[in-house]
Amino acid sequence: PRRVRASRRRVADLTGPQMLHIPGQYSGGETAEYRWTQTKAELEVRVPLPAGLADGSVTCEILPRSFAVRAGEEAVAVGGELAAVVVVDDSLWSVERDGSRAEAVLSLRKAVAELWPRLLASDAEEAAEPRLLDGLERKAPTDKNELLRQAKERAKGALDGPSKAVQHVVEGRSGERIALNASGLPPLPVITLRKCTDCEVVLGEGVAAVKLLVEGCVNTTVAVNGKVLTETIELWQCEGVAVKIASAMRTVQLDACSGVKLQYARAADFDRCLTAGVFDLALSFADAPSLDGEVDLGTLRAQMPDKGLSAETDQFISRHVEGALLTELIVRLSNDFPTTEREVADFAAKTRMKSDKIDEVVQGMLGSSLGRELSGAERQQMVEMVKSQSEAAAKAQHTAEGTAAGRHLARVEFKKAAGNEAFKAGEYQQAAVAYTEALSLAASGPEDCGEGGTVDPAIASATRCNRAACFLKLGRYAQAREDAEAAAALQPSYAKAHFRLALALQAEEKFPEAVAAFNKALQLEPKNKEAAAGLRMAEVQATRQRRQQQQ
């Protein structure tokens, strides 16, 4: 058998304590003498070497069924019979140094592309199958958002469970009086009135419904005398419907309705009304007529001509504010929190530094050794500067989240930041979802967010590149390649995009293309050690591949 000795030795600098990330890498094992990992096609064995070794003092022998590493005058440091056969001509070894630390690194090509349960024939076989190191490992939730999400899922499951809430549908009735009493309903009904015309529906006093839905009804009266546990009623595509409310109904939501009347017996039972595409809505309160009001999309369009209000997408909220019914356009902050422009402006005003606080800060600055040396004019200039900065900070915040373009960009950045946090926590699938949401927002922005309704290409490029990293971790290499290619196309000078493209191509065993991508990354960032290490590996892999194709 052919022996591979010092002629295959090369010396390289380590890029740091973490070796280059190789997509598709599986677990191997670790002993006091060596550690090893594997892909389906190759093994990597790392052998720590004694300190102070001179160049040329390390030799390695690689045979089809064994290997041995020798250091200096010592006997065999590591070696033995391999668990399966390797291809000697396609295997190599090197010595990598990092200061005083050195390792012999063996890259062994498997004769058969399959995972090994152990490295040496004498090793005990691992009880567990080799684990994909890039695979998704769901961690226990550690943040409030994840716990809240799980709580909502549990609550939804409880609501939808057969022994809990039960759908009760009244549909297609015409010209009837329909009494919904406790005796004729399931214990926790979700009541839906659908496509009823010229009817009178009465929810009896003894009824406790989970929710009340009214869909596609015309010229129908609904009297709510019983309890609605969620204190919510929804109306969709209704015309000429009157809802008489004698119990707590804090939230009313209407979509694509016209001529609806909401008649409350007590104003205290009302909190908010959410509307989209609603015309000629009348709200009345028997015990407080001064709080009555109307909501009409046509009127709102006339009041806000610059908004381009849409019946399909724009939503409004009506509430009692300072003794009157106030209807406002709902906007969303960067974290998707729904609010109104009035509330955004109020928040910005509260962030401004109060005059007494400004004076306190300025006096502290002027009382310093530097401040005492200032002239009267310079001291006054400092006072004005601090005030100006406070105003500018509040104005900038208001502008960022008080305009359509600013709100849109902030939402994209928020989703991108959420992806970054999930990636850091090892939640690669969740990170990919957040990056996808950011990209979706970036591609569907308002017209004033830039040409074509999109945000800065640099943001889209970085987000694509980040999602490519997620796909690499998840072992979805084709998707990683597509994202990295798109990121590089959006921003050709983005070295990280070319680097991740190279990793994806390498994982797909497209080694010549990976070499080109690594070279491009190094052209843009000549000091990128990971790219340099990846290039060396890809070049070896490309040479092997060419030789195998020629055989």
Buried (B, 14 or more C-beta within 10 A) or exposed (E): EEEBEEEBBEEEEBBEEEBBBBBBBBBBBEEEEBBBBBBBBBBBBBBBBEEEBEEEBBBBBBBBBBBBBBBEEEEEBBBBEBBBEBBBEBBBBBBBBEEEEBBBBBBBBBBEEEBBBBBBEEBEEBEEEBBBBBEBEEEEBEEEEBEEEEEEEEEEEEBEEEEBBBEBEBEEBEEBEBEBEBEEBBEBBBBBBBBBBBBBBBBBEEBBBBBBBBBBBBBBBBBBBBBBEBBBBBBBBBBBBBBBBBBBBBBBBBBBBBBBBBBBBBBEBBEEBBBBBBBBBBBBBBEBEEBBBEBBBEEBBEEEEEEEBEEEEBBBBBBBEEEEBBBBBBBBBBEEEEBBBEEBBEBBEEEBBEEEEBBEBBEEBBEEEEBEEBEEEEBEEBBEEBBEEBEEBBEEBBEBBBBBBBBBBBBBBBBBBBBBBBBEBEBBBBBBBBBBBBBEBBEEBBEEBBEEBBBBBEBBBBBBBBBBBBBBBBBBBEBBBBBBBBBBEBBEEBBBBBBBBBBBBBBBBBBBBBBBBBBBBBEBBEEBBBBBBBBBBBBBBBEBBEEEEEE
